[in-house]
Amino acid sequence: MDLFSALQTSVSGLQAQSYAISNISGNIANSQTTGFKRVDTSFVDLMNESTPKRETSGSVLAQSQLTNTLAGNIVATTVPTNMAISGTGFFTVVQKTGDANGASTLGGTTMYTRRGDFTQDKDGYLVNGAGGYLTGTNLDPKTGQVVSTGPVQLSSVSLPAQATTTITYAANLPATPATANYASTKDDTFNGAAGASVTAANAPDFVSKSIAGPSVTAYTATGAPLTLSTRWAKMKDADPASNTPATWNLFYASDPTVSATASAWQNVGQDFTFDSTGKMLGPAANPVPLGAITIGDYTFPSVSLNIGTGGLTQYSDTSGAVTTNKLTQDGNSAGTLTSVDVGSDGKVNGTFSNGSVAAIATVGIAQFANSDGLKGDTSGNYLQTVDSGPPLTGLNGSTLSGASIEQSNTDIATEFSKMIVTQQAYSANTRVMSTAQTMMSDLLNVIR
């Protein structure tokens, strides 16, 4: 290498160290930027053409080295729509392209970011601090089906009224009820027909020979609440000798506005049978169809009783009362969205004014085979490249943390350490230049 080559090499060294200090300054400047990934610098030696034993160092090339796979610390916030990814992956976002009729127009190229400080804008879209609008799927809270794919919007979500169609029930009926059962009394309550319904006139006798079942609030098609009160009557005791099972009937009050002893009681028309060990034998169908149920002036067209596997038993109980283990129903009144939270599975769940909780959106998440091959832009977003490979949709083993954000992965102490080393290398390159210049001056002085 001659003196001119030494000068050129030192110039490339100055440029490389300048590039490195630029990356360091950017890292320090963004040490508090949500989801920021620091940019390290790698140096490549550009060798001159030479023979094996006469190799000489050439210039140097500085290249950026991304750290997209290195996560920052996750910290909790007070904003429920903030979110952070635990693991690999990126949020999918788009940018605002304009306004039309007072509403934001969104679209364009899909970008990827770890910045999860999303909040609702005036139109209900989730947008982060860099102006990226979160995309994903918007769901129907009633059915859970996808309504649309694109920017996630929460302002238009509401929960319509839904009539009760299924009651989920699990309980134990006492082997010996606290009241007399129809196996040992006259069936005058049913006007001589066992298993029939009970008139209001016979209600006092029926109540004295049955035990209280659960009461649940059912909802009409318009969302009006109606109280469904039930009672269990044991129709027959088990007889192991004749292999006869114990039989129970379920009744509900036809008039929820009066007392139990003043209302007619409707038999749902199903025999619930149990063997001598307390295991239910029938009905075999599950859910058990109860048919149309009329409460007051309203008729539920079709209601089913979901008792699951082993959900209804007849074991001994000293209280002689029904022990209810589970009781829910699938109806609801109309509700408006009151709050949201983000689940670890990427679902945005909404809480409605009627107390219902349902998934209303799915957060868009993308994975890449080579995350460090993405191309960054000035808003902290990344674009797909040939090196990154195509996006793979879904969390794929990662999880989301709601009401949280991911901090920058920049470590200030490390950056200051790198800054000192870079400054020394820069100064050393300037000394090479000044030394080469002195040597050239000495060479010129030789011929004088």
MOSULKA-V721140 format. One record per residue. N is the residue number from 1. RES is the residue in one small letter. PHI is phi in whole degrees, -180 to 180 (999 if undefined). OMEGA is omega in degrees with one decimal (* if undefined). D_LAST is the distance of its C-alpha to the last C-alpha in Angstrom with 2 decimals. Layout:
BEGIN
((N & RES & PHI & OMEGA & D_LAST) (N & RES & PHI & OMEGA & D_LAST))
END
This chain:
BEGIN
((1 & m & 999 & 177.6 & 24.70) (2 & d & -90 & -176.2 & 21.10) (3 & l & -66 & 178.7 & 19.37) (4 & f & -65 & 176.8 & 20.69) (5 & s & -64 & 177.7 & 24.12) (6 & a & -62 & 177.3 & 23.93) (7 & l & -64 & -179.8 & 23.38) (8 & q & -64 & 179.5 & 26.29) (9 & t & -65 & 179.5 & 28.44) (10 & s & -65 & 176.7 & 27.99) (11 & v & -64 & 178.1 & 28.93) (12 & s & -64 & 176.4 & 32.05) (13 & g & -65 & 176.9 & 32.77) (14 & l & -62 & 179.9 & 32.71) (15 & q & -65 & -179.4 & 35.01) (16 & a & -65 & -180.0 & 37.32) (17 & q & -70 & 175.0 & 37.66) (18 & s & -64 & 178.0 & 38.24) (19 & y & -64 & 179.6 & 40.97) (20 & a & -65 & -179.8 & 42.44) (21 & i & -68 & 175.9 & 42.55) (22 & s & -65 & 177.5 & 44.23) (23 & n & -64 & 179.5 & 46.95) (24 & i & -63 & -179.5 & 47.37) (25 & s & -65 & 176.9 & 47.82) (26 & g & -65 & 178.0 & 50.37) (27 & n & -63 & 180.0 & 52.25) (28 & i & -66 & -179.8 & 52.45) (29 & a & -61 & -177.2 & 53.47) (30 & n & -104 & -178.9 & 56.29) (31 & s & -65 & 178.2 & 57.45) (32 & q & -112 & 179.5 & 60.76) (33 & t & -83 & -177.9 & 61.11) (34 & t & -60 & 175.0 & 64.26) (35 & g & 73 & -177.4 & 63.66) (36 & f & -71 & 176.0 & 59.85) (37 & k & -112 & -176.2 & 58.01) (38 & r & -63 & 178.3 & 54.58) (39 & v & -113 & 175.1 & 51.58) (40 & d & -88 & -179.7 & 49.41) (41 & t & -122 & 174.5 & 45.96) (42 & s & -115 & -176.8 & 45.10) (43 & f & -115 & -178.9 & 41.61) (44 & v & -121 & 178.9 & 40.94) (45 & d & -80 & 177.2 & 37.99) (46 & l & -99 & -174.6 & 36.64) (47 & m & -76 & 171.7 & 35.49) (48 & n & -76 & 175.3 & 32.88) (49 & e & -68 & -175.4 & 34.20) (50 & s & -160 & 175.5 & 33.62) (51 & t & -87 & -175.0 & 35.46) (52 & p & -53 & -177.0 & 37.80) (53 & k & -100 & 177.9 & 35.56) (54 & r & -129 & 179.1 & 32.30) (55 & e & -70 & 178.3 & 33.48) (56 & t & -129 & -179.1 & 30.96) (57 & s & -69 & 176.9 & 31.92) (58 & g & -100 & 179.7 & 31.70) (59 & s & -83 & -176.8 & 32.43) (60 & v & -126 & 178.6 & 35.65) (61 & l & -119 & 177.6 & 38.65) (62 & a & -99 & 179.7 & 41.00) (63 & q & -130 & 176.1 & 44.68) (64 & s & -77 & 176.7 & 47.76) (65 & q & -127 & -175.8 & 50.47) (66 & l & -76 & 179.7 & 53.91) (67 & t & -127 & -176.4 & 56.53) (68 & n & -63 & -178.1 & 59.64) (69 & t & -87 & 179.8 & 61.65) (70 & l & -97 & -175.2 & 61.12) (71 & a & -79 & 171.6 & 63.93) (72 & g & -91 & 178.3 & 63.78) (73 & n & -68 & 176.3 & 66.55) (74 & i & -101 & -178.1 & 69.84) (75 & v & -123 & -179.0 & 71.43) (76 & a & -78 & 175.5 & 74.83) (77 & t & -129 & 177.9 & 75.33) (78 & t & -101 & -178.7 & 78.41) (79 & v & -99 & -174.3 & 78.04) (80 & p & -64 & -178.3 & 80.24) (81 & t & -89 & 169.7 & 78.28) (82 & n & -68 & -179.8 & 74.98) (83 & m & -152 & 179.6 & 74.27) (84 & a & -136 & 179.5 & 71.83) (85 & i & -94 & 173.1 & 71.41) (86 & s & -97 & -174.2 & 71.82) (87 & g & 120 & -179.1 & 70.06) (88 & t & -91 & 177.6 & 68.16) (89 & g & 120 & -178.1 & 68.61) (90 & f & -139 & 170.9 & 67.92) (91 & f & -73 & 175.5 & 70.13) (92 & t & -94 & -177.0 & 70.43) (93 & v & -137 & 171.3 & 69.86) (94 & v & -130 & -178.4 & 69.64) (95 & q & -106 & 175.5 & 68.45) (96 & k & -74 & -177.8 & 70.47) (97 & t & -105 & 179.5 & 70.25) (98 & g & 164 & 177.8 & 72.37) (99 & d & -130 & 177.9 & 75.76) (100 & a & -139 & -179.9 & 79.00) (101 & n & 56 & 177.5 & 82.19) (102 & g & 80 & -179.8 & 80.88) (103 & a & -116 & -179.1 & 80.02) (104 & s & -72 & 173.7 & 76.65) (105 & t & -106 & -175.0 & 75.64) (106 & l & -119 & 177.9 & 73.83) (107 & g & 159 & -179.7 & 72.31) (108 & g & 89 & -175.5 & 69.24) (109 & t & -71 & 175.2 & 67.17) (110 & t & -73 & 178.7 & 68.28) (111 & m & -120 & -172.8 & 65.69) (112 & y & -131 & -175.8 & 65.67) (113 & t & -152 & 171.7 & 65.13) (114 & r & -101 & -178.4 & 65.86) (115 & r & -79 & -173.7 & 66.42) (116 & g & -111 & 178.8 & 70.16) (117 & d & -82 & -176.7 & 70.82) (118 & f & -82 & 173.7 & 73.36) (119 & t & -137 & -179.6 & 75.81) (120 & q & -80 & 173.3 & 78.31) (121 & d & -90 & -175.1 & 77.41) (122 & k & -64 & 180.0 & 80.05) (123 & d & -97 & 179.2 & 81.15) (124 & g & 88 & 176.7 & 81.49) (125 & y & -78 & 176.0 & 78.40) (126 & l & -92 & -176.3 & 76.31) (127 & v & -129 & -179.8 & 72.76) (128 & n & -92 & -175.1 & 69.93) (129 & g & -66 & 178.5 & 67.49) (130 & a & -98 & 178.0 & 64.92) (131 & g & 85 & 178.1 & 67.51) (132 & g & -89 & -179.8 & 68.38) (133 & y & -92 & -176.8 & 72.06) (134 & l & -65 & 175.2 & 73.57) (135 & t & -112 & -178.7 & 75.21) (136 & g & 168 & 177.4 & 77.89) (137 & t & -126 & 174.3 & 81.59) (138 & n & -95 & -173.3 & 84.26) (139 & l & -111 & 171.1 & 87.57) (140 & d & -79 & -176.2 & 91.20) (141 & p & -64 & -179.0 & 92.30) (142 & k & -80 & -175.5 & 95.85) (143 & t & -107 & -176.2 & 95.18) (144 & g & 80 & -179.7 & 91.63) (145 & q & -81 & 179.8 & 90.80) (146 & v & -71 & 177.4 & 87.53) (147 & v & -93 & 180.0 & 87.97) (148 & s & -157 & 176.5 & 84.48) (149 & t & -119 & -178.1 & 80.96) (150 & g & 146 & 179.7 & 78.00) (151 & p & -58 & 179.1 & 77.19) (152 & v & -78 & -178.4 & 79.36) (153 & q & -127 & -174.5 & 81.69) (154 & l & -108 & -171.3 & 84.16) (155 & s & -69 & -174.7 & 85.79) (156 & s & -93 & -175.0 & 88.31) (157 & v & -82 & 172.3 & 89.63) (158 & s & -146 & -178.5 & 93.31) (159 & l & -114 & -179.6 & 95.94) (160 & p & -72 & 176.9 & 99.15) (161 & a & -66 & 179.4 & 102.54) (162 & q & -141 & 180.0 & 103.71) (163 & a & -72 & 177.6 & 107.25) (164 & t & -70 & 176.7 & 107.99) (165 & t & -124 & -177.9 & 108.50) (166 & t & -136 & 173.6 & 107.82) (167 & i & -111 & 178.4 & 108.74) (168 & t & -95 & -168.1 & 107.02) (169 & y & -142 & 172.9 & 109.41) (170 & a & -139 & -176.0 & 109.72) (171 & a & -162 & 172.0 & 112.61) (172 & n & -117 & 175.0 & 115.24) (173 & l & -94 & -175.4 & 118.90) (174 & p & -67 & 178.3 & 121.14) (175 & a & -60 & 176.0 & 123.44) (176 & t & -123 & -177.9 & 126.16) (177 & p & -64 & 178.8 & 125.86) (178 & a & -70 & 178.6 & 126.84) (179 & t & -113 & 177.1 & 129.55) (180 & a & -65 & 178.5 & 132.24) (181 & n & -116 & -171.9 & 131.26) (182 & y & -75 & 174.6 & 133.15) (183 & a & -71 & -175.0 & 133.92) (184 & s & -125 & 179.8 & 136.59) (185 & t & -130 & 179.2 & 137.68) (186 & k & -73 & -177.6 & 139.42) (187 & d & -86 & -178.5 & 137.22) (188 & d & -68 & 176.7 & 138.97) (189 & t & -58 & -178.3 & 135.63) (190 & f & -97 & -178.4 & 134.90) (191 & n & 58 & 175.6 & 138.45) (192 & g & 90 & -178.6 & 139.17) (193 & a & -114 & -179.5 & 136.14) (194 & a & -63 & 179.0 & 133.59) (195 & g & 92 & 179.5 & 130.02) (196 & a & -83 & 178.4 & 130.92) (197 & s & -79 & -174.5 & 129.47) (198 & v & -116 & 177.3 & 130.95) (199 & t & -78 & 178.6 & 132.63) (200 & a & -61 & -179.9 & 132.17) (201 & a & -65 & -178.7 & 135.76) (202 & n & -94 & -176.0 & 135.01) (203 & a & -60 & -179.9 & 131.68) (204 & p & -59 & 179.6 & 133.03) (205 & d & -68 & 179.7 & 134.47) (206 & f & -64 & -179.3 & 131.30) (207 & v & -62 & -178.7 & 129.07) (208 & s & -72 & -177.8 & 131.32) (209 & k & -115 & 178.7 & 130.95) (210 & s & -142 & 179.3 & 127.19) (211 & i & -121 & -175.0 & 123.98) (212 & a & -67 & 171.9 & 121.18) (213 & g & -95 & -178.2 & 118.21) (214 & p & -78 & 170.8 & 114.88) (215 & s & -117 & -178.0 & 114.40) (216 & v & -138 & 176.2 & 111.38) (217 & t & -86 & 176.4 & 110.28) (218 & a & -102 & -176.1 & 110.19) (219 & y & -124 & 177.2 & 108.80) (220 & t & -79 & -179.4 & 110.32) (221 & a & -64 & 178.6 & 108.46) (222 & t & -94 & 178.1 & 107.81) (223 & g & 91 & 178.6 & 106.57) (224 & a & -76 & -178.9 & 109.75) (225 & p & -83 & 175.0 & 110.32) (226 & l & -133 & -179.3 & 113.59) (227 & t & -86 & 176.6 & 114.72) (228 & l & -103 & 179.8 & 115.73) (229 & s & -101 & -176.0 & 118.04) (230 & t & -127 & 173.6 & 119.28) (231 & r & -142 & 177.0 & 121.91) (232 & w & -107 & 175.1 & 122.59) (233 & a & -122 & 178.3 & 126.17) (234 & k & -84 & -174.3 & 127.03) (235 & m & -87 & -174.6 & 129.52) (236 & k & -158 & 174.3 & 130.29) (237 & d & -83 & 177.4 & 129.67) (238 & a & -72 & 176.8 & 128.42) (239 & d & -128 & -178.1 & 131.15) (240 & p & -58 & -177.7 & 129.73) (241 & a & -63 & 180.0 & 133.15) (242 & s & -100 & -179.5 & 133.26) (243 & n & 58 & 179.4 & 129.49) (244 & t & -96 & -178.4 & 129.61) (245 & p & -79 & 171.1 & 126.36) (246 & a & -72 & -175.8 & 126.14) (247 & t & -128 & 176.0 & 125.82) (248 & w & -123 & 171.7 & 124.25) (249 & n & -121 & 178.9 & 124.13) (250 & l & -106 & -179.5 & 121.60) (251 & f & -125 & 172.9 & 122.83) (252 & y & -132 & -177.8 & 121.17) (253 & a & -75 & 179.8 & 122.65) (254 & s & -78 & -177.3 & 123.47) (255 & d & -124 & -177.4 & 123.53) (256 & p & -78 & -175.5 & 120.65) (257 & t & -92 & -178.3 & 122.23) (258 & v & -120 & -179.2 & 125.20) (259 & s & -72 & -178.2 & 125.73) (260 & a & -62 & -177.2 & 125.82) (261 & t & -84 & -179.5 & 129.62) (262 & a & -113 & -177.1 & 130.02) (263 & s & -99 & 168.2 & 127.72) (264 & a & -71 & -178.4 & 128.52) (265 & w & -123 & -176.3 & 126.44) (266 & q & -95 & 175.2 & 125.21) (267 & n & -80 & -177.8 & 124.96) (268 & v & -74 & 172.8 & 121.77) (269 & g & 86 & 178.4 & 123.81) (270 & q & -127 & 171.4 & 122.04) (271 & d & -88 & 174.7 & 123.48) (272 & f & -102 & -173.5 & 120.98) (273 & t & -113 & -176.5 & 122.26) (274 & f & -138 & 175.5 & 121.33) (275 & d & -82 & -175.0 & 122.40) (276 & s & -68 & 178.0 & 123.84) (277 & t & -90 & -180.0 & 120.38) (278 & g & 95 & 179.5 & 119.17) (279 & k & -84 & -179.1 & 116.98) (280 & m & -72 & 178.4 & 117.22) (281 & l & -101 & -177.7 & 118.86) (282 & g & -160 & 5.7 & 118.85) (283 & p & -73 & -177.4 & 118.12) (284 & a & -76 & -176.9 & 115.70) (285 & a & -71 & 174.1 & 113.68) (286 & n & -150 & 2.4 & 110.68) (287 & p & -65 & -180.0 & 110.08) (288 & v & -83 & 179.9 & 113.82) (289 & p & -71 & 178.4 & 114.99) (290 & l & -100 & -179.8 & 117.04) (291 & g & 76 & 179.4 & 117.80) (292 & a & -77 & 179.2 & 118.22) (293 & i & -119 & -178.8 & 118.44) (294 & t & -109 & 176.9 & 120.23) (295 & i & -121 & -176.2 & 119.67) (296 & g & 64 & -178.4 & 121.60) (297 & d & -96 & -175.7 & 121.19) (298 & y & -111 & 177.7 & 118.00) (299 & t & -118 & 171.3 & 117.83) (300 & f & -81 & -173.0 & 114.79) (301 & p & -58 & -177.0 & 115.10) (302 & s & -156 & 179.9 & 113.82) (303 & v & -126 & 178.1 & 112.73) (304 & s & -120 & 178.4 & 111.72) (305 & l & -111 & -179.3 & 111.68) (306 & n & -93 & -177.8 & 108.69) (307 & i & -106 & 175.9 & 109.70) (308 & g & 62 & 179.2 & 107.06) (309 & t & -96 & -179.0 & 107.73) (310 & g & 72 & -176.8 & 110.03) (311 & g & -77 & -179.3 & 109.73) (312 & l & -125 & -176.7 & 113.49) (313 & t & -133 & 173.8 & 115.51) (314 & q & -133 & 178.2 & 118.93) (315 & y & -109 & 179.2 & 118.61) (316 & s & -64 & 178.4 & 120.84) (317 & d & -145 & -175.8 & 120.01) (318 & t & -63 & -179.7 & 122.13) (319 & s & -75 & -177.4 & 121.55) (320 & g & 70 & -177.7 & 123.14) (321 & a & -113 & 176.0 & 120.63) (322 & v & -73 & 175.0 & 117.92) (323 & t & -107 & -178.3 & 114.45) (324 & t & -87 & -179.2 & 111.83) (325 & n & -101 & -179.8 & 108.47) (326 & k & -154 & 179.4 & 106.69) (327 & l & -155 & 176.5 & 107.54) (328 & t & -140 & 175.6 & 105.30) (329 & q & -145 & -170.6 & 105.80) (330 & d & -98 & 178.9 & 103.52) (331 & g & -91 & 177.4 & 104.65) (332 & n & -163 & 171.1 & 103.09) (333 & s & -83 & 177.9 & 103.39) (334 & a & -66 & -178.2 & 100.76) (335 & g & -142 & 174.6 & 97.65) (336 & t & -107 & -177.1 & 94.51) (337 & l & -71 & -179.5 & 91.15) (338 & t & -111 & 179.4 & 90.71) (339 & s & -160 & 179.0 & 87.74) (340 & v & -135 & 170.7 & 85.40) (341 & d & -149 & -177.0 & 83.62) (342 & v & -104 & 179.9 & 81.28) (343 & g & -87 & -179.4 & 82.47) (344 & s & -66 & -179.8 & 80.44) (345 & d & -88 & 178.8 & 81.40) (346 & g & 89 & 178.1 & 79.64) (347 & k & -88 & 171.1 & 82.88) (348 & v & -94 & -176.2 & 83.18) (349 & n & -101 & -179.7 & 86.70) (350 & g & -109 & 172.0 & 88.67) (351 & t & -103 & -174.1 & 91.42) (352 & f & -107 & -174.7 & 94.07) (353 & s & -63 & 178.0 & 96.55) (354 & n & -89 & 178.4 & 99.40) (355 & g & 92 & -179.5 & 97.81) (356 & s & -76 & 175.7 & 96.68) (357 & v & -124 & -177.3 & 93.26) (358 & a & -149 & 176.4 & 91.77) (359 & a & -72 & -178.3 & 88.46) (360 & i & -119 & 179.1 & 87.20) (361 & a & -165 & 173.6 & 83.75) (362 & t & -122 & -178.4 & 81.39) (363 & v & -73 & 177.4 & 77.71) (364 & g & -77 & 179.9 & 75.31) (365 & i & -128 & 178.5 & 73.09) (366 & a & -129 & 176.7 & 70.64) (367 & q & -116 & 178.4 & 68.94) (368 & f & -132 & 177.8 & 65.95) (369 & a & -64 & 178.6 & 65.05) (370 & n & -131 & -177.7 & 61.40) (371 & s & -62 & -179.2 & 61.36) (372 & d & -76 & 176.2 & 57.59) (373 & g & -91 & 178.3 & 57.24) (374 & l & -71 & 178.7 & 58.61) (375 & k & -105 & -178.8 & 56.53) (376 & g & -83 & 173.0 & 56.52) (377 & d & -124 & -172.6 & 56.90) (378 & t & -79 & -178.3 & 56.45) (379 & s & -106 & -179.4 & 60.06) (380 & g & 78 & 177.7 & 59.98) (381 & n & -100 & 178.9 & 61.66) (382 & y & -129 & 179.4 & 60.76) (383 & l & -117 & 178.3 & 61.19) (384 & q & -67 & 176.1 & 62.18) (385 & t & -133 & 176.1 & 59.56) (386 & v & -64 & -178.4 & 59.64) (387 & d & -69 & -177.8 & 58.13) (388 & s & -75 & -174.0 & 60.81) (389 & g & 84 & -178.8 & 63.72) (390 & p & -74 & 178.9 & 66.88) (391 & p & -73 & 175.3 & 68.70) (392 & l & -112 & -173.4 & 71.68) (393 & t & -76 & 173.7 & 74.37) (394 & g & 114 & -178.9 & 75.96) (395 & l & -71 & 176.3 & 75.31) (396 & n & 50 & 178.2 & 75.50) (397 & g & 101 & 175.8 & 75.94) (398 & s & -82 & 178.0 & 74.21) (399 & t & -135 & 176.6 & 76.28) (400 & l & -108 & 173.3 & 76.17) (401 & s & -116 & 177.8 & 76.58) (402 & g & -78 & -178.8 & 78.26) (403 & a & 52 & -179.0 & 77.58) (404 & s & -147 & 173.4 & 74.17) (405 & i & -136 & 176.7 & 70.52) (406 & e & -97 & 178.9 & 67.52) (407 & q & -79 & 174.6 & 64.68) (408 & s & -61 & 177.3 & 60.96) (409 & n & -89 & 176.4 & 59.70) (410 & t & -76 & 174.1 & 56.60) (411 & d & -106 & -174.5 & 56.34) (412 & i & -58 & -178.0 & 54.51) (413 & a & -61 & 179.7 & 53.59) (414 & t & -66 & -179.1 & 52.03) (415 & e & -66 & 177.6 & 50.06) (416 & f & -66 & 176.7 & 48.63) (417 & s & -63 & 177.7 & 47.68) (418 & k & -65 & 179.4 & 45.88) (419 & m & -64 & 179.3 & 44.20) (420 & i & -63 & -179.9 & 42.69) (421 & v & -63 & -179.0 & 41.38) (422 & t & -65 & 179.5 & 39.99) (423 & q & -64 & 179.0 & 38.24) (424 & q & -66 & 178.5 & 36.61) (425 & a & -66 & 178.2 & 35.47) (426 & y & -64 & 179.3 & 34.07) (427 & s & -63 & 179.3 & 32.16) (428 & a & -63 & 177.9 & 30.82) (429 & n & -66 & 176.8 & 29.49) (430 & t & -67 & 177.4 & 27.67) (431 & r & -67 & 175.7 & 26.07) (432 & v & -62 & 179.7 & 24.94) (433 & m & -62 & -177.9 & 23.28) (434 & s & -68 & 178.1 & 21.53) (435 & t & -67 & 178.1 & 20.49) (436 & a & -63 & 179.1 & 19.17) (437 & q & -66 & 178.1 & 17.22) (438 & t & -64 & 179.7 & 15.72) (439 & m & -64 & 177.5 & 14.87) (440 & m & -66 & 178.2 & 13.19) (441 & s & -64 & 177.5 & 11.07) (442 & d & -63 & -179.9 & 10.24) (443 & l & -66 & 179.0 & 9.53) (444 & l & -66 & -179.9 & 7.12) (445 & n & -69 & 179.7 & 5.27) (446 & v & -63 & -174.9 & 5.58) (447 & i & -88 & 179.7 & 3.75) (448 & r & -83 & * & 0.00))
END
